[in-house]
Amino acid sequence: MYEAFHKTPVGFVRIRAGEEYITSISIRDEECVETPSDSPVINLAIKQLDEYFEGTRKAFDLPLNQPGTEFQQQVWQQLLTIPYGKTISYGQQSQIMNSPLAIRAIASANGKNNLWIVVPCHRVIGSNGSLTGYAGGIWRKQWLLDHEARVMGVGQTKLFF
């Protein structure tokens, strides 16, 4: 198992991987020490995360292996279909998955996503447009959505100077 810490504009991420796959990317609230990695797959993840934050990457191309139930895997696969810079509601996600009564289970699976940004659960919002439930904190969810809107040149919610 390999591990590295990398600084991003919204805090440090911890990236974990096996020999061939990224297994988790999680945001940290505490300060960390940036650590280099001798894992090619972690270095690829760092490169792609940097490109995302620079606004030059809209989709990730990483080998992923996130442990989870079959249902969780289905939910996370659906998250990968949400276009960069777009949002859907939890209700819409349940409709897309042909499980209109499973909103809470789907929301719970979103919350167990351990591949921060790469599997974009930040793009799922409340039916009323509110930014609900995000393991990295609502302020990070807002930052990521604003970042994607800026890159796309649409819907800026804050003034940046």
C-alpha positions as CSV (number, residue, x, y, z in Angstrom):
1,M,0.0,0.0,0.0
2,Y,1.3,3.4,-1.0
3,E,0.3,6.8,0.5
4,A,1.1,10.4,-0.2
5,F,-0.1,13.8,0.9
6,H,-0.5,16.6,-1.6
7,K,-1.5,20.3,-1.1
8,T,-4.4,21.6,-3.1
9,P,-6.2,25.0,-3.1
10,V,-8.8,23.6,-0.6
11,G,-6.4,21.7,1.7
12,F,-4.3,18.6,1.7
13,V,-5.4,15.4,0.1
14,R,-4.3,11.9,1.2
15,I,-4.0,9.6,-1.8
16,R,-3.7,5.8,-1.2
17,A,-3.0,3.2,-3.8
18,G,-2.0,-0.4,-4.3
19,E,0.4,-1.4,-7.1
20,E,-1.9,-0.6,-9.9
21,Y,-5.0,1.3,-8.6
22,I,-5.9,4.3,-6.6
23,T,-8.0,3.2,-3.7
24,S,-8.8,6.5,-2.0
25,I,-8.4,10.2,-2.3
26,S,-9.6,12.1,0.8
27,I,-9.4,15.7,1.8
28,R,-7.8,16.5,5.2
29,D,-8.9,19.3,7.5
30,E,-5.6,19.4,9.3
31,E,-2.2,20.6,8.0
32,C,-0.1,17.9,6.6
33,V,3.4,17.6,5.2
34,E,3.5,17.2,1.5
35,T,5.2,13.9,0.8
36,P,6.6,12.6,-2.5
37,S,5.7,9.2,-3.7
38,D,7.5,6.5,-5.5
39,S,4.2,5.1,-6.8
40,P,3.6,5.9,-10.5
41,V,-0.2,5.7,-10.0
42,I,-0.1,8.1,-7.1
43,N,2.1,10.5,-9.1
44,L,-0.4,10.3,-12.0
45,A,-3.2,11.1,-9.6
46,I,-1.3,14.1,-8.3
47,K,-0.6,15.3,-11.8
48,Q,-4.3,15.0,-12.8
49,L,-5.5,16.7,-9.6
50,D,-3.1,19.6,-10.2
51,E,-4.5,19.9,-13.8
52,Y,-8.1,19.9,-12.4
53,F,-7.3,22.8,-10.1
54,E,-5.4,24.6,-12.9
55,G,-8.6,24.3,-14.9
56,T,-7.0,22.2,-17.7
57,R,-8.6,18.9,-16.8
58,K,-12.3,18.2,-16.8
59,A,-12.2,14.4,-16.6
60,F,-9.9,12.0,-14.8
61,D,-8.3,9.0,-16.4
62,L,-7.0,7.0,-13.4
63,P,-7.1,3.3,-12.6
64,L,-9.5,3.1,-9.7
65,N,-10.4,0.3,-7.3
66,Q,-12.7,1.7,-4.5
67,P,-14.0,-1.1,-2.2
68,G,-17.8,-1.1,-1.8
69,T,-21.0,-3.0,-2.2
70,E,-22.5,-3.7,-5.6
71,F,-25.1,-1.0,-4.9
72,Q,-22.4,1.5,-3.9
73,Q,-20.4,0.7,-7.1
74,Q,-23.5,1.4,-9.2
75,V,-24.0,4.7,-7.5
76,W,-20.4,5.7,-7.9
77,Q,-20.5,4.7,-11.6
78,Q,-23.5,6.9,-12.1
79,L,-21.6,9.8,-10.5
80,L,-18.9,9.5,-13.2
81,T,-21.6,10.3,-15.8
82,I,-22.3,13.8,-14.4
83,P,-20.7,16.3,-16.8
84,Y,-18.0,18.7,-15.5
85,G,-19.6,22.0,-14.4
86,K,-23.1,20.5,-14.1
87,T,-25.1,19.4,-11.1
88,I,-28.0,17.0,-10.5
89,S,-30.2,16.6,-7.4
90,Y,-30.3,13.4,-5.3
91,G,-33.9,12.9,-6.6
92,Q,-32.6,13.2,-10.2
93,Q,-29.9,10.7,-9.4
94,S,-32.4,8.2,-8.1
95,Q,-34.5,8.6,-11.2
96,I,-31.5,8.1,-13.5
97,M,-30.7,5.0,-11.6
98,N,-34.3,3.8,-11.9
99,S,-34.6,3.7,-8.1
100,P,-36.9,6.6,-7.2
101,L,-37.5,5.3,-3.7
102,A,-33.8,4.8,-3.0
103,I,-32.9,8.5,-2.5
104,R,-31.6,8.0,1.0
105,A,-29.6,4.9,0.1
106,I,-28.1,6.7,-2.9
107,A,-27.3,9.7,-0.8
108,S,-25.7,7.4,1.8
109,A,-23.6,5.7,-1.0
110,N,-22.5,9.1,-2.2
111,G,-21.3,9.9,1.3
112,K,-19.2,6.8,1.4
113,N,-17.4,7.7,-1.8
114,N,-13.6,7.7,-1.0
115,L,-12.4,9.1,-4.3
116,W,-12.8,12.8,-3.7
117,I,-13.3,14.9,-6.9
118,V,-12.4,12.0,-9.2
119,V,-15.8,10.4,-8.5
120,P,-17.7,13.8,-8.4
121,C,-20.2,13.5,-5.6
122,H,-19.8,17.2,-5.2
123,R,-22.0,17.6,-8.3
124,V,-25.0,16.2,-6.5
125,I,-27.1,18.9,-4.7
126,G,-30.5,19.1,-2.9
127,S,-33.7,19.2,-4.9
128,N,-34.1,22.9,-3.9
129,G,-30.6,23.7,-5.1
130,S,-29.1,23.7,-1.6
131,L,-25.6,22.3,-1.1
132,T,-26.4,19.4,1.3
133,G,-24.1,16.8,2.7
134,Y,-20.5,16.8,1.7
135,A,-17.8,14.9,3.6
136,G,-15.2,17.5,2.7
137,G,-17.4,20.3,4.1
138,I,-20.0,22.4,2.4
139,W,-17.5,25.3,1.8
140,R,-15.4,22.9,-0.3
141,K,-18.4,21.7,-2.3
142,Q,-19.2,25.3,-3.0
143,W,-15.6,26.0,-4.0
144,L,-15.5,23.0,-6.4
145,L,-18.8,24.0,-8.0
146,D,-17.6,27.6,-8.4
147,H,-14.3,26.5,-9.8
148,E,-16.0,24.3,-12.4
149,A,-18.4,27.1,-13.3
150,R,-15.4,29.6,-13.7
151,V,-13.6,27.2,-15.9
152,M,-16.7,26.7,-18.0
153,G,-17.4,30.4,-18.1
154,V,-20.9,30.1,-16.6
155,G,-22.8,30.9,-13.5
156,Q,-20.2,32.5,-11.3
157,T,-21.7,32.8,-7.9
158,K,-19.0,35.0,-6.3
159,L,-16.8,37.8,-7.5
160,F,-13.2,37.0,-7.8
161,F,-10.5,39.8,-8.1
